[in-house]
Amino acid sequence: MDHRSLVLSNAYPNPFNPTTTLDLSLVESSHVSIKVYNVVGQVVETISNGQMSAGYHSITWNASSLSSGMYFIKVNAGTDVAVQKVMLMK
């Protein structure tokens, strides 16, 4: 049985330039942190960091200030963690 409180869709489009969208669904209201990491594990951007209500959320990330390459979007919601690999192609 699945007891996760966070469901994260695949980013679309992926590869992208310069924006991509993630859909996340929360079973209950919780603190949500969405950060973007480069391939060496450095945080390059914080997309969201705060309380989100239960339900469906669509998050768009604009990476126009970053260079082409692979990035990891990490979503923390309560005790749940989801990671998404995305490719920025300029």
ZISULTA-V680499 format. One record per pair of residues at least 12 apart in sequence whose ideal C-beta (glycine too) atoms are under 8 Angstrom apart, sorted by the first residue. I is the first residue (numbers start at 1). J is the second residue. Records with the same first field share a line. If there is no record, write none. Layout:
I = J ; J
This chain:
4 = 27 ; 80
5 = 26 ; 27 ; 28 ; 30 ; 77 ; 78 ; 79 ; 80
6 = 24 ; 25 ; 26 ; 27 ; 75 ; 77 ; 78 ; 80 ; 82
7 = 24 ; 25
8 = 22 ; 23 ; 24 ; 25 ; 75 ; 82 ; 84
9 = 22 ; 23 ; 24
10 = 84
11 = 73 ; 84 ; 86
14 = 86 ; 87
15 = 86 ; 87 ; 88 ; 89
16 = 63 ; 86 ; 87 ; 88 ; 89
17 = 88 ; 89 ; 90
18 = 62 ; 63 ; 64 ; 88 ; 90
19 = 60 ; 61 ; 62 ; 63 ; 64
20 = 60 ; 61 ; 63 ; 86
21 = 58 ; 59 ; 60 ; 61
22 = 34 ; 58 ; 59 ; 61 ; 73 ; 75 ; 84
23 = 56 ; 57 ; 58 ; 59
24 = 56 ; 57 ; 59 ; 75 ; 77 ; 82
25 = 55 ; 56 ; 57
26 = 52 ; 53 ; 54 ; 55 ; 57 ; 77
27 = 54
28 = 54 ; 78
29 = 51 ; 52 ; 53 ; 54
30 = 51 ; 52 ; 77 ; 78
31 = 50 ; 51 ; 52 ; 77 ; 78
32 = 48 ; 49 ; 50 ; 51 ; 52 ; 75 ; 76 ; 77
33 = 46 ; 48 ; 49 ; 74 ; 75 ; 76 ; 77
34 = 46 ; 47 ; 48 ; 49 ; 59 ; 73 ; 74 ; 75 ; 76
35 = 47 ; 49 ; 73 ; 74
36 = 61 ; 63 ; 71 ; 72 ; 73 ; 74
37 = 71 ; 72 ; 73 ; 74
38 = 69 ; 71 ; 72
39 = 69 ; 70 ; 71 ; 72
44 = 66 ; 71
45 = 61 ; 63 ; 66
47 = 59 ; 61 ; 73
52 = 77
61 = 73
63 = 88
66 = 88
67 = 88 ; 90
68 = 88 ; 89 ; 90
69 = 87 ; 88
70 = 85 ; 86 ; 87 ; 88
71 = 85 ; 86 ; 87 ; 88
72 = 84 ; 85 ; 86
73 = 86
